[in-house]
Amino acid sequence: MLEETVRNHLKHQYALLLEKGQLPTREKLREYYATFRGRFAPEKLLQLDGEELLNTIHAHGNRDSLVYWLEFKNDEEFPEGFGSIAGGSALKFGIYRRKETGAWTTGSPTDQKEISVADAIKVARSHRDQLVAGAKLLENLNSDPSDDNYAKLQERMDDDAPDVSNSAWGHKYFSLMYPDKLDDFHA
């Protein structure tokens, strides 16, 4: 009985928020997901390499980069509301370009080191390949949403995408690619 009461309350609140325009319609959500996919789908990322790949994924100051879209993008084209990963440092992405010097940097907040463009490209390739591998696993995930299937998925994600599978930014990417399979809670 309690479950039904909670379910009815949530449905009512959802309808009210939709009516007030405080939630996007399903059609609008499909449009936003398609926009994101059109820019950053695995097949798009596979077409890139070198500095173009590096900048497309990791150029934080570039408003067209994947990391910008995942952390900051909030406009008519792609509004907030897909789970926040804001806060902390840009090191959460593994690498970032220092605004002051333009140098690519990695490490931890207390032990940062500059890396060459060639090394940054290697990181971007690895991240791209892991995003593609994780997307393939999600694409092939069967329709049984059991805890056992998701536990197996997590094991495979950890094997095939070790640097991104347990990161908030990797999870957000995967949830935007497959919103019907992953929620938008990115902790």
Backbone hydrogen bonds, N-H to C=O, Kabsch-Sander energy under -0.5 kcal/mol:
donor,donor_aa,acceptor,acceptor_aa,energy
5,T,1,M,-2.1
6,V,2,L,-2.8
7,R,3,E,-2.9
8,N,4,E,-2.6
9,H,5,T,-2.3
10,L,6,V,-2.7
11,K,7,R,-2.5
12,H,8,N,-2.3
13,Q,9,H,-2.6
14,Y,10,L,-2.7
15,A,11,K,-2.4
16,L,12,H,-2.3
17,L,13,Q,-2.5
18,L,14,Y,-2.5
19,E,15,A,-2.5
20,K,16,L,-2.0
21,G,18,L,-1.3
22,Q,17,L,-2.6
23,L,17,L,-0.8
29,L,25,T,-2.6
30,R,26,R,-2.6
31,E,27,E,-1.9
32,Y,28,K,-2.5
33,Y,29,L,-2.8
34,A,30,R,-2.3
35,T,31,E,-2.2
36,F,32,Y,-2.4
37,R,33,Y,-2.8
38,G,34,A,-2.6
39,R,35,T,-1.0
39,R,36,F,-0.9
40,F,36,F,-2.7
41,A,37,R,-2.0
44,K,41,A,-1.0
45,L,41,A,-2.3
46,L,42,P,-2.4
47,Q,44,K,-1.0
48,L,45,L,-1.6
52,E,49,D,-0.9
53,L,49,D,-1.0
54,L,50,G,-2.3
55,N,51,E,-2.8
56,T,52,E,-2.1
57,I,53,L,-2.4
58,H,54,L,-3.0
59,A,55,N,-1.1
60,H,58,H,-1.7
62,N,59,A,-1.9
63,R,61,G,-0.7
65,S,62,N,-2.2
66,L,56,T,-3.2
67,V,57,I,-1.9
69,W,65,S,-2.3
70,L,66,L,-2.6
71,E,67,V,-2.0
72,F,68,Y,-3.1
73,K,68,Y,-1.9
75,D,78,F,-0.8
92,K,89,S,-1.7
93,F,90,A,-1.8
94,G,91,L,-2.4
96,Y,105,T,-1.8
98,R,96,Y,-0.6
98,R,103,A,-3.0
102,G,98,R,-2.5
104,W,115,I,-0.6
105,T,96,Y,-3.2
106,T,113,K,-2.5
107,G,94,G,-0.5
108,S,111,D,-1.4
111,D,108,S,-1.2
113,K,106,T,-2.6
115,I,104,W,-2.8
120,A,116,S,-2.4
121,I,117,V,-2.5
122,K,118,A,-1.7
123,V,119,D,-1.8
124,A,120,A,-2.4
125,R,121,I,-2.8
126,S,122,K,-2.3
127,H,123,V,-2.8
128,R,124,A,-2.8
129,D,125,R,-2.9
130,Q,126,S,-2.2
131,L,127,H,-2.7
132,V,128,R,-2.6
133,A,129,D,-2.3
134,G,130,Q,-2.8
135,A,131,L,-2.3
136,K,132,V,-2.1
137,L,133,A,-1.9
138,L,134,G,-2.3
139,E,135,A,-2.7
140,N,136,K,-1.9
141,L,138,L,-0.9
146,S,144,D,-0.6
150,Y,146,S,-2.0
151,A,147,D,-2.3
152,K,148,D,-2.2
153,L,149,N,-2.3
154,Q,150,Y,-2.3
155,E,151,A,-2.0
156,R,152,K,-2.4
157,M,153,L,-3.0
158,D,154,Q,-2.7
159,D,155,E,-1.7
160,D,156,R,-3.2
161,A,157,M,-2.9
164,V,161,A,-0.9
165,S,161,A,-2.9
167,S,164,V,-1.4
171,H,167,S,-2.5
172,K,168,A,-2.5
173,Y,169,W,-2.2
174,F,170,G,-2.6
175,S,171,H,-2.7
176,L,172,K,-2.1
177,M,173,Y,-1.8
178,Y,174,F,-2.5
181,K,178,Y,-2.1
182,L,178,Y,-2.1
186,H,184,D,-0.7
